[in-house]
Amino acid sequence: MGSIKLDGNTLSSTEIHLVSMGEKVEVASDAWVKVEASRKVVENILSSGETVYGINTGFGALVSESISSEDLAALQVNLIRSHACAIGERMTIPETRAMMCVRANSLVKGNSGIQRTVIEQIITYLNEDIIPVVPRIGSLGASGDLAPLSHMALALIGEGKVWKDGQPISTDIMLKEKGHIGVELAAKDGLSLINGTSQMCAFLSMAENLLSSLIPLADLVACSSLEARECSIKPMDPRVHEVRPHHGQALVAERITKIMIDSDILESHANCDRVQDAYSFRCIPQVHGAVLQRFRSLQETLDIEINSATDNPLIFPNPSNPGKNEVISQGNFHGEILALSADGMSHALFELAHISERRIDQIVDPSRNDLPPFLANNSGLESGMMIVHYVAAAALSEMHGRAMPRSAFSTPTSGGQEDHVSMGATACWNLVRACEHLSQVLACELLIACEALEYRKAEPARHVKSLYNLVRKISPPLVKDRSTSEEIEAIAKEISNGGWLARIEAECGRLPR
């Protein structure tokens, strides 16, 4: 394993994924200069006796309360302890590592005024696998992800719990084993740790990583159904998409054309008498392409956010004119753009799963094709793939609930001071779950398409055949009825992790991106 350099400007979602899986991190040497410059601004304000929000005042609705210099360290610790009240299931270790990575990268941007030692503590924890136990629920997506990040911060100061061998243990026990101590906080440190969009970004980055494989594979799965159903690819003609030039639509049509170029099945029914295929086949570019464009927008938003300063107040060192003007209270912690991106993507994934389920229906319905009813070997005595369709529809129902926007709800908090919030953490987590359900629906379509291909004499396209061979290593052709539950789950897992897509492209050629 290598080492990911954090500089506050160039971190990628791919690098976050690597860190989530255990890759080590370090801070770029030139970033420390910015960190120390912003910290000096905080120290100068403290020595001058000025009162500045977030440095020597209370927080939220307690903004007007001034704090004496001798109580500033206690203020930061109290902030973390009181805010560490999240509930619900625990974030996974990869999710927590991703959150820590995003938080550290934001802090090294040099606008937070945090002590270098606090950032170094995050880096040490990541590199020595000291991972805090963080309950998921508690963030409103504004004022940052306060409650979840407070659990992370609690571990940094030697309190709370961390993971060991899959079980929570007291942080102080782990630190003794590793030969470390909790970091000591000073003015602004605690607030800088917990006031940011890092949990939102962690979940969004997890979703982005899943979708980077799922979205192109959805096109390949659709091609498997095109082959199984013996559909035409005339609607992929580039002339069609030149006169409606949405780039996602054109790219999907190009991708399908490349996949299907060497299909014997396609060639064998080139002159069939079918005039038009159902929308779920004919309109694949228009639907899949729209989802792809939504995904590209999400990627752009995420790339900006993970390299942004998102706490409050922010520090802008100006040695030629020092003082309160170097500190600005603002709202970069508000996750509205992440919430809307996640909600929009969750809705888009529902549409992608919905058209997948419609293709399943076209294949298993004997009234609309020449295949055996529900692909059973002995229809009537056997049910074949009938209930696999039901399972896809049930997963689609789960996704329908997730398509409802989480950002459409806000509640005033902190005595009305924080009167509009984004619910971005909920929206981003909801998207991760939607990705999982999408993989299950696509797995059902793929299993059914592969079974239908057993009834085609001609060979499918190379990319489709490669995917078929991978499926058959998990799920053999139906000889008689059997439980396919574990097979569906295994296929869903494989199409999510990116391994199948990489193998198919290595064998058959890279798909257009």
C-alpha positions as CSV (number, residue, x, y, z in Angstrom):
1,M,0.0,0.0,0.0
2,G,1.1,3.5,-0.7
3,S,0.3,6.7,1.1
4,I,-2.4,9.3,0.2
5,K,-1.2,12.9,0.6
6,L,-3.7,15.4,2.0
7,D,-3.2,19.0,1.0
8,G,-6.8,20.4,1.2
9,N,-7.1,20.8,-2.6
10,T,-6.5,17.6,-4.6
11,L,-8.1,14.7,-2.7
12,S,-10.3,12.5,-4.9
13,S,-13.2,10.2,-4.1
14,T,-11.1,7.3,-5.3
15,E,-8.4,8.2,-2.8
16,I,-11.1,8.4,-0.1
17,H,-12.1,4.9,-1.0
18,L,-8.5,3.7,-0.7
19,V,-8.2,5.2,2.7
20,S,-11.5,3.7,3.8
21,M,-10.0,0.3,2.9
22,G,-6.9,0.9,5.0
23,E,-4.5,2.9,2.9
24,K,-2.2,5.2,5.0
25,V,-2.3,9.0,4.8
26,E,0.1,11.8,5.3
27,V,-0.1,15.6,5.2
28,A,1.6,17.3,2.3
29,S,4.6,19.3,3.7
30,D,3.5,22.6,2.2
31,A,0.0,22.3,3.8
32,W,1.5,22.7,7.3
33,V,2.5,26.3,6.5
34,K,-1.2,27.2,6.0
35,V,-2.3,25.3,9.1
36,E,0.2,27.1,11.3
37,A,-0.6,30.5,9.8
38,S,-4.3,30.2,10.6
39,R,-3.5,28.9,14.1
40,K,-1.4,32.0,14.7
41,V,-4.5,34.2,13.9
42,V,-6.4,32.4,16.7
43,E,-3.5,32.8,19.2
44,N,-3.2,36.5,18.3
45,I,-6.9,37.0,19.0
46,L,-6.6,35.3,22.3
47,S,-3.6,37.4,23.4
48,S,-5.4,40.6,22.3
49,G,-8.4,39.9,24.5
50,E,-10.9,40.4,21.6
51,T,-14.1,38.4,21.7
52,V,-14.7,36.4,18.5
53,Y,-17.3,33.7,17.9
54,G,-16.1,30.1,18.0
55,I,-12.8,31.1,19.6
56,N,-13.8,32.5,23.0
57,T,-17.6,32.4,23.0
58,G,-20.4,29.9,23.5
59,F,-21.9,28.1,20.5
60,G,-25.2,28.1,18.6
61,A,-27.8,30.0,20.7
62,L,-25.1,30.6,23.3
63,V,-23.2,32.8,20.9
64,S,-23.4,35.9,23.2
65,E,-21.7,34.1,26.1
66,S,-18.1,35.1,26.5
67,I,-15.7,32.5,27.9
68,S,-12.7,33.4,30.1
69,S,-9.2,32.4,28.9
70,E,-8.7,29.9,31.7
71,D,-11.9,28.0,30.6
72,L,-11.2,27.8,26.9
73,A,-9.8,24.3,26.9
74,A,-12.6,23.0,29.1
75,L,-15.1,24.7,26.7
76,Q,-13.7,22.6,23.8
77,V,-13.9,19.3,25.7
78,N,-17.4,20.1,27.0
79,L,-18.5,20.9,23.4
80,I,-17.3,17.4,22.3
81,R,-18.7,15.5,25.3
82,S,-22.1,17.2,25.1
83,H,-22.4,16.8,21.3
84,A,-21.4,13.1,21.3
85,C,-25.0,11.9,21.7
86,A,-25.6,10.2,18.3
87,I,-27.7,7.1,18.2
88,G,-28.6,4.2,15.9
89,E,-26.4,1.6,14.2
90,R,-22.7,2.2,14.1
91,M,-21.0,3.5,11.0
92,T,-18.8,0.8,9.5
93,I,-15.1,1.1,9.8
94,P,-14.7,2.0,6.1
95,E,-17.3,4.7,6.5
96,T,-15.6,6.1,9.6
97,R,-12.2,6.0,8.0
98,A,-13.6,7.9,5.0
99,M,-15.1,10.5,7.3
100,M,-11.8,11.0,9.2
101,C,-10.0,11.4,5.9
102,V,-12.4,14.0,4.6
103,R,-12.2,15.9,8.0
104,A,-8.4,15.9,8.0
105,N,-8.3,17.1,4.4
106,S,-10.6,20.0,5.1
107,L,-8.6,21.0,8.2
108,V,-5.2,21.0,6.3
109,K,-6.7,23.5,3.8
110,G,-5.6,26.1,6.4
111,N,-8.8,28.0,7.1
112,S,-9.8,26.4,10.4
113,G,-7.3,27.7,13.0
114,I,-6.9,24.2,14.5
115,Q,-3.6,23.1,16.2
116,R,-1.3,21.0,14.1
117,T,-1.2,18.4,16.8
118,V,-4.9,17.7,16.5
119,I,-4.6,17.0,12.8
120,E,-1.6,14.8,13.5
121,Q,-3.8,12.8,15.9
122,I,-6.3,12.0,13.1
123,I,-3.5,10.9,10.8
124,T,-2.0,8.7,13.6
125,Y,-5.4,7.1,14.2
126,L,-5.9,6.3,10.5
127,N,-2.4,4.9,10.0
128,E,-2.5,2.8,13.2
129,D,-6.1,1.7,12.7
130,I,-7.5,3.3,15.8
131,I,-11.0,3.8,14.5
132,P,-13.7,5.5,16.6
133,V,-17.1,3.9,17.2
134,V,-19.5,6.4,15.7
135,P,-23.4,6.0,15.9
136,R,-24.8,7.0,12.5
137,I,-27.9,9.1,13.5
138,G,-27.5,12.7,14.8
139,S,-26.5,15.0,12.0
140,L,-29.0,17.5,10.6
141,G,-26.7,18.4,7.7
142,A,-26.2,21.9,9.0
143,S,-23.8,23.2,11.6
144,G,-22.0,20.3,10.0
145,D,-22.2,16.7,11.1
146,L,-22.0,17.7,14.8
147,A,-23.0,14.6,16.7
148,P,-21.2,11.9,14.6
149,L,-18.0,14.0,14.3
150,S,-18.1,14.5,18.1
151,H,-17.8,10.7,18.6
152,M,-14.8,10.8,16.4
153,A,-13.4,13.8,18.3
154,L,-14.1,12.0,21.6
155,A,-11.8,9.2,20.7
156,L,-9.1,11.7,19.6
157,I,-9.0,13.1,23.2
158,G,-8.8,9.6,24.6
159,E,-12.4,9.1,25.6
160,G,-15.3,7.2,24.0
161,K,-14.8,3.9,22.2
162,V,-12.9,2.5,19.3
163,W,-13.0,-0.7,17.3
164,K,-10.8,-3.8,18.1
165,D,-11.4,-7.1,16.4
166,G,-14.9,-6.0,15.4
167,Q,-15.9,-5.1,19.0
168,P,-16.0,-1.7,20.8
169,I,-13.5,-1.1,23.5
170,S,-12.6,1.9,25.6
171,T,-10.3,4.3,23.7
172,D,-7.9,4.6,26.7
173,I,-7.3,0.9,26.6
174,M,-6.4,1.0,22.9
175,L,-4.2,4.0,23.4
176,K,-2.2,2.3,26.1
177,E,-1.7,-0.7,23.8
178,K,-0.5,1.5,21.0
179,G,1.6,3.8,23.2
180,H,-0.3,7.0,22.6
181,I,-2.3,9.5,24.6
182,G,-5.3,11.6,23.9
183,V,-4.6,15.0,22.2
184,E,-5.1,18.2,24.3
185,L,-7.4,20.7,22.9
186,A,-7.2,24.5,23.0
187,A,-9.4,27.3,21.7
188,K,-11.2,26.6,18.5
189,D,-10.0,23.0,18.2
190,G,-13.1,21.1,19.2
191,L,-15.4,23.3,17.0
192,S,-13.1,22.8,14.0
193,L,-13.2,19.0,14.5
194,I,-17.0,18.7,14.6
195,N,-18.3,21.5,12.5
196,G,-18.1,20.2,8.9
197,T,-19.7,18.1,6.2
198,S,-17.4,15.1,6.6
199,Q,-20.0,12.4,7.4
200,M,-22.1,13.5,4.4
201,C,-19.0,13.4,2.2
202,A,-18.1,9.9,3.5
203,F,-21.5,8.5,2.6
204,L,-21.6,10.3,-0.7
205,S,-18.1,9.1,-1.6
206,M,-19.2,5.5,-0.7
207,A,-22.1,5.9,-3.1
208,E,-20.0,7.4,-5.8
209,N,-17.6,4.4,-5.6
210,L,-20.5,1.9,-5.9
211,L,-22.1,3.8,-8.8
212,S,-18.9,4.1,-10.8
213,S,-19.2,0.4,-11.5
214,L,-23.0,-0.1,-11.2
215,I,-24.0,2.5,-13.8
216,P,-21.9,1.1,-16.7
217,L,-22.8,-2.4,-15.6
218,A,-26.4,-1.5,-15.8
219,D,-25.9,-0.9,-19.5
220,L,-24.2,-4.2,-19.9
221,V,-27.0,-6.0,-18.0
222,A,-29.5,-4.2,-20.3
223,C,-27.6,-5.6,-23.3
224,S,-28.0,-9.1,-21.8
225,S,-31.7,-8.5,-21.8
226,L,-31.6,-7.1,-25.3
227,E,-30.0,-10.3,-26.4
228,A,-32.3,-12.5,-24.4
229,R,-35.4,-10.7,-25.8
230,E,-33.9,-10.5,-29.4
231,C,-34.4,-6.7,-29.5
232,S,-33.2,-4.3,-32.2
233,I,-30.5,-1.8,-31.6
234,K,-31.6,0.5,-34.4
235,P,-32.7,3.1,-31.7
236,M,-29.0,3.4,-30.8
237,D,-28.2,4.9,-34.2
238,P,-26.0,8.0,-33.6
239,R,-28.1,10.1,-35.9
240,V,-31.0,9.7,-33.4
241,H,-28.9,11.1,-30.6
242,E,-27.2,13.9,-32.6
243,V,-30.6,15.6,-33.0
244,R,-31.2,15.4,-29.2
245,P,-27.6,15.8,-28.0
246,H,-27.7,15.1,-24.3
247,H,-24.3,13.7,-23.6
248,G,-25.5,10.9,-21.3
249,Q,-28.0,9.7,-23.8
250,A,-25.4,9.7,-26.6
251,L,-22.8,7.9,-24.5
252,V,-25.2,5.1,-23.5
253,A,-26.2,4.6,-27.1
254,E,-22.5,4.5,-28.1
255,R,-21.8,2.0,-25.2
256,I,-24.6,-0.3,-26.2
257,T,-23.6,-0.2,-29.9
258,K,-20.0,-1.2,-28.9
259,I,-21.2,-4.0,-26.7
260,M,-23.6,-5.4,-29.3
261,I,-21.4,-5.0,-32.4
262,D,-20.4,-8.7,-32.6
263,S,-23.7,-10.3,-31.5
264,D,-24.7,-13.4,-33.5
265,I,-28.1,-13.2,-31.9
266,L,-28.6,-9.7,-33.1
267,E,-27.5,-10.7,-36.6
268,S,-29.8,-13.7,-36.6
269,H,-32.9,-11.6,-36.3
270,A,-31.8,-8.6,-38.3
271,N,-34.7,-9.0,-40.7
272,C,-37.4,-10.0,-38.2
273,D,-40.9,-8.5,-38.6
274,R,-41.0,-6.8,-35.2
275,V,-41.6,-3.1,-35.8
276,Q,-40.8,-1.7,-32.4
277,D,-39.6,-2.9,-29.0
278,A,-41.1,-1.9,-25.7
279,Y,-39.9,1.3,-24.2
280,S,-37.8,-0.5,-21.6
281,F,-35.6,-1.6,-24.4
282,R,-36.0,1.1,-27.0
283,C,-35.6,4.0,-24.5
284,I,-32.5,2.7,-22.7
285,P,-30.3,5.6,-23.8
286,Q,-32.9,8.2,-22.8
287,V,-33.3,6.7,-19.3
288,H,-29.9,5.3,-18.5
289,G,-28.3,8.4,-20.1
290,A,-30.3,10.7,-17.8
291,V,-29.1,8.7,-14.8
292,L,-25.5,9.0,-16.0
293,Q,-25.8,12.8,-16.3
294,R,-27.1,13.0,-12.8
295,F,-24.2,10.9,-11.6
296,R,-21.7,13.2,-13.4
297,S,-23.2,16.1,-11.6
298,L,-22.9,14.3,-8.3
299,Q,-19.2,13.6,-9.0
300,E,-18.5,17.3,-9.7
301,T,-20.3,18.3,-6.5
302,L,-18.4,15.8,-4.4
303,D,-15.0,16.7,-5.9
304,I,-15.5,20.3,-4.8
305,E,-16.9,19.5,-1.4
306,I,-14.1,17.1,-0.3
307,N,-11.6,19.8,-0.9
308,S,-13.5,22.6,0.8
309,A,-13.3,24.3,4.2
310,T,-16.7,23.7,5.8
311,D,-16.4,24.7,9.5
312,N,-17.4,27.9,11.2
313,P,-15.9,30.4,11.7
314,L,-13.2,30.3,9.0
315,I,-9.8,31.9,9.3
316,F,-8.3,34.0,6.5
317,P,-4.8,35.1,7.6
318,N,-3.9,38.7,6.7
319,P,-0.6,39.6,8.4
320,S,-0.7,43.1,7.0
321,N,-4.1,43.7,8.7
322,P,-4.5,41.3,11.6
323,G,-7.4,41.1,13.9
324,K,-11.1,40.2,13.9
325,N,-11.4,40.8,10.2
326,E,-9.4,37.6,9.7
327,V,-12.3,35.6,11.1
328,I,-15.6,35.2,9.3
329,S,-18.7,33.6,10.6
330,Q,-20.5,32.0,7.7
331,G,-22.5,28.9,6.6
332,N,-20.1,26.6,4.7
333,F,-21.2,23.8,7.0
334,H,-24.7,23.8,5.4
335,G,-25.0,20.6,3.4
336,E,-27.9,21.6,1.1
337,I,-25.9,21.0,-2.1
338,L,-24.9,17.5,-0.9
339,A,-28.5,16.8,0.2
340,L,-30.0,17.8,-3.1
341,S,-27.3,15.9,-5.0
342,A,-28.0,12.7,-3.0
343,D,-31.7,13.0,-3.2
344,G,-31.6,13.6,-6.9
345,M,-29.4,10.6,-7.4
346,S,-31.6,8.4,-5.2
347,H,-34.6,9.3,-7.5
348,A,-32.5,8.6,-10.6
349,L,-31.5,5.2,-9.3
350,F,-35.1,4.3,-8.7
351,E,-35.8,5.1,-12.4
352,L,-32.8,2.9,-13.4
353,A,-34.1,0.0,-11.3
354,H,-37.7,0.6,-12.5
355,I,-36.8,0.2,-16.2
356,S,-34.7,-2.9,-15.2
357,E,-37.7,-4.4,-13.6
358,R,-39.8,-3.7,-16.7
359,R,-37.3,-5.6,-18.8
360,I,-37.6,-8.5,-16.5
361,D,-41.4,-8.5,-17.0
362,Q,-40.9,-8.5,-20.7
363,I,-38.7,-11.6,-20.6
364,V,-40.7,-13.8,-18.2
365,D,-44.2,-13.0,-19.5
366,P,-45.0,-15.7,-22.1
367,S,-47.6,-13.6,-23.8
368,R,-44.9,-11.2,-25.1
369,N,-42.1,-13.5,-26.2
370,D,-41.3,-16.9,-27.5
371,L,-39.6,-18.1,-24.3
372,P,-41.1,-20.7,-21.9
373,P,-43.4,-19.2,-19.3
374,F,-41.1,-17.8,-16.5
375,L,-38.2,-19.7,-18.1
376,A,-39.3,-22.9,-16.3
377,N,-38.2,-26.2,-17.8
378,N,-41.6,-27.7,-16.9
379,S,-44.0,-24.9,-16.7
380,G,-46.9,-25.4,-14.3
381,L,-45.1,-28.1,-12.3
382,E,-42.2,-25.6,-11.9
383,S,-42.2,-21.9,-11.4
384,G,-38.8,-21.1,-12.8
385,M,-37.9,-17.4,-12.5
386,M,-41.4,-16.2,-11.6
387,I,-40.5,-15.2,-8.0
388,V,-37.2,-13.7,-8.9
389,H,-39.3,-11.0,-10.7
390,Y,-41.3,-10.6,-7.4
391,V,-38.0,-10.1,-5.5
392,A,-36.9,-7.4,-8.0
393,A,-40.3,-5.7,-7.6
394,A,-40.0,-5.8,-3.8
395,A,-36.5,-4.3,-3.9
396,L,-37.9,-1.6,-6.3
397,S,-40.6,-0.8,-3.7
398,E,-37.8,-0.3,-1.1
399,M,-36.2,2.1,-3.6
400,H,-39.5,3.9,-4.1
401,G,-39.4,5.0,-0.5
402,R,-35.8,6.1,-0.8
403,A,-36.7,8.2,-3.9
404,M,-38.6,10.6,-1.6
405,P,-36.3,13.6,-0.8
406,R,-34.9,13.7,2.6
407,S,-33.9,17.3,2.1
408,A,-37.6,18.3,1.8
409,F,-37.7,18.3,5.6
410,S,-36.1,20.9,7.9
411,T,-36.6,21.6,11.6
412,P,-35.5,24.7,13.6
413,T,-32.9,23.9,16.3
414,S,-30.6,25.6,18.8
415,G,-33.3,28.0,20.1
416,G,-34.1,29.1,16.5
417,Q,-30.5,30.2,15.8
418,E,-30.1,27.2,13.4
419,D,-33.5,27.6,11.8
420,H,-33.0,25.8,8.4
421,V,-31.1,22.6,8.0
422,S,-30.4,20.3,5.0
423,M,-30.8,16.7,6.4
424,G,-27.9,16.0,4.1
425,A,-26.4,13.2,6.2
426,T,-29.8,11.3,6.0
427,A,-30.0,12.0,2.3
428,C,-26.4,10.7,1.6
429,W,-26.9,7.6,3.8
430,N,-30.2,7.0,2.0
431,L,-28.3,7.0,-1.3
432,V,-25.9,4.4,-0.1
433,R,-28.8,2.1,0.7
434,A,-30.4,2.9,-2.7
435,C,-27.2,1.7,-4.4
436,E,-27.5,-1.6,-2.6
437,H,-31.1,-2.1,-3.7
438,L,-30.2,-1.2,-7.2
439,S,-27.5,-3.9,-7.3
440,Q,-30.1,-6.4,-6.2
441,V,-32.6,-5.4,-8.9
442,L,-29.9,-5.6,-11.5
443,A,-28.8,-9.0,-10.2
444,C,-32.4,-10.2,-10.7
445,E,-32.5,-8.9,-14.3
446,L,-29.1,-10.4,-15.0
447,L,-30.0,-13.8,-13.6
448,I,-33.2,-13.9,-15.7
449,A,-31.4,-12.7,-18.8
450,C,-28.8,-15.3,-18.5
451,E,-31.4,-18.0,-18.1
452,A,-33.3,-16.7,-21.2
453,L,-30.0,-16.9,-23.2
454,E,-30.0,-20.7,-22.6
455,Y,-32.9,-20.8,-25.2
456,R,-31.0,-18.9,-27.9
457,K,-29.0,-20.9,-30.4
458,A,-26.8,-18.1,-31.6
459,E,-24.0,-16.6,-29.5
460,P,-24.4,-13.3,-27.7
461,A,-21.9,-10.4,-28.0
462,R,-18.5,-11.0,-26.4
463,H,-19.1,-8.6,-23.5
464,V,-22.4,-10.2,-22.8
465,K,-20.9,-13.7,-23.0
466,S,-18.1,-12.7,-20.6
467,L,-20.7,-11.4,-18.1
468,Y,-22.8,-14.6,-18.7
469,N,-19.8,-16.8,-17.9
470,L,-19.2,-14.9,-14.6
471,V,-22.8,-15.3,-13.6
472,R,-22.6,-19.1,-14.4
473,K,-19.8,-19.5,-11.9
474,I,-22.3,-18.5,-9.2
475,S,-25.6,-19.6,-10.7
476,P,-25.8,-22.7,-13.0
477,P,-28.6,-23.0,-15.5
478,L,-32.0,-24.1,-14.2
479,V,-32.5,-27.9,-14.4
480,K,-35.3,-27.8,-11.9
481,D,-36.7,-25.4,-9.4
482,R,-34.2,-24.4,-6.6
483,S,-33.7,-21.5,-4.2
484,T,-31.8,-18.7,-5.9
485,S,-31.7,-16.3,-2.9
486,E,-28.0,-16.7,-2.2
487,E,-27.2,-16.5,-5.9
488,I,-28.9,-13.2,-6.3
489,E,-27.1,-11.8,-3.2
490,A,-23.8,-13.0,-4.6
491,I,-24.3,-11.6,-8.0
492,A,-25.4,-8.2,-6.5
493,K,-22.2,-8.1,-4.5
494,E,-20.1,-8.8,-7.5
495,I,-21.7,-6.2,-9.7
496,S,-21.2,-3.6,-6.9
497,N,-17.5,-4.1,-6.1
498,G,-16.2,-3.3,-9.6
499,G,-14.3,-6.6,-10.1
500,W,-16.6,-8.0,-12.8
501,L,-16.5,-4.8,-14.8
502,A,-12.7,-4.7,-14.7
503,R,-12.4,-8.4,-15.8
504,I,-14.9,-8.0,-18.6
505,E,-13.2,-4.9,-20.0
506,A,-9.8,-6.5,-19.7
507,E,-11.1,-9.5,-21.7
508,C,-13.3,-7.8,-24.2
509,G,-12.2,-4.1,-24.4
510,R,-13.0,-1.0,-22.4
511,L,-16.4,0.5,-22.7
512,P,-16.9,4.1,-23.7
513,R,-16.9,6.5,-20.7
